[in-house]
Amino acid sequence: MEKHACSTKTDVPSVTQGCPKLLELQQKNEHIYMDYNATTPMEREVMQTITDAMQEAWGNPSSSYASGRNAKELIDWAREAIAQMVGGHPEDIIFTSGGTEANNLVIHTAVKYFWNHQCHLAPKDGRVDLGGIVQVLPHIITSNVEHDSVHLVVENLVKEGKAKATFLPVSKVTGCIQVDDVIAAIGPSTCLISIMLANNETGVLMPIAEMCQRVKIVNHQRGKQTPKILLHTDAAQALGKLQVDVQDLGVDYLTVVGHKFYGPRIGALYVRGPGTSSPMYAMFIGGGQERKFRPGLSLERKNFISTATFKAQTVCRIRAMCPFLGLIYKVGMYCCTAKGY
């Protein structure tokens, strides 16, 4: 096993001279690290890419002069790299501060999409008859093993009376969601299904491709009175361990988290045709960054520096090793589950 696979120490030159606290932490950091599903240490190449970007492309990417153009060029390259990594198009990638924001953005979009659809069809009293039953709340389907950034957000919407939700249990035998259960849970006001691609505790891979195929059949059968069911998967635990392709999966939205595969603590959201094929509504109002879907200059500058690292040698090596890493991942998680960890 290579040294960097189990040790948090790197060969990057120390930057702790100006910060005594960092030096103190560095001296305490002699241990074997195995909690890679929680977070991974950054690769040396990633750190170097960030350093180079901070020196060479520090300008405002919205500016037209040289330093701004350099920053914008790096942003475009990073967006293209992430799109290639998940099998999408550059225009489908929206940078976020992390997986939590990306997941929140999808759920926020689905709820607003439902209300916009309902208002378009509703009579003056603000209600619309869906399948013979008056429905006034969007319905979200998810599982009972989702990350808190999905589970708690949906749960909070229910508590506030802003949505209805179905939290489907996974199989006690396989730990996997059953596609038949997902289809059975669909109702007239269902507007979003969000199921993770790989579970962070059991390592179980969910049948996302099959689920999407069957839901798309349901979408074709639904009338204009009912909203399209949007499909989202949080791929945080799969990227870097398995090959992930949004075309094969068939999802409308896919969450990317950098720190799960040797990158920085940032995120991105794949959206299949944002604002056209798939709805997308901003949670923040501000500048025009990220085509106004996610305003914020500081976020964009942070992302153009560090999202470039998503593919800076590390991801290329990971994708080439996907079959082998996937086997290790499945076997390792099976052993942990069997031992009760």
C-alpha angles and dihedrals in degrees: 000000000000117000095244091054093073107014126074092211117103137190093241112122112263118260095184099101092094094045119055092189092059090050090052092050092047091057090053093048099089104120144104109265119207105155094100093144088065096047140325130225114252117261118246090243090053093053091048092050091052091049092049092048092051089054100040105030107031097130131110104274090212092061123095099217125093101274091047092049090051091053092047091049091054091048090053091049092050092049091051091048093053092046090052090048093059098032096252138114125271092243089058094063122094118183117227136177091253147316093294093059092044091053092046090050092055094049092045089051094049093052094047090045090055093050092047090050092048094047090052091057101031126107121230094285089065096242132109130201109239113187093337093305123097107237123185102168132069115241122222126192120204139143132262092241100058124128114268090251086070104026098048094042092054091042090053092051088054092049091051091050093243098117146008120233142192115207104198117207118230122236114280088217103047103017086229131126114248114233091210089058091052093051092046091053094056114112136177093273098042107131104161140033114190118183124160119242097222126013115237095216105037102025090228115156113223120223094247097152093052091045092051093049092054095043090052088057088053090049091055090052096050118097128233090265091069126065123245112261109242119214124217135173128186102221096180094119096042104050111092092021101056135021109262123198121175091204092058092044096046096215126152093212134026127183120223122195119190102200092060091071108035097286133112126284097273136103148209136205124219111213120183100233100338111226093003117050092014125028118243126182125183120240092202130051118215139089129000098265117137089016087298091295090107112013121194129108094207091055093048093049090048091049098046088054098046109024087065084071092062088085101021097128093296099080093042090057092044094053091050089053097042098117092050095043091047091056092049090048094052094045093046095049091046091054092048091049093047090053092048097248 
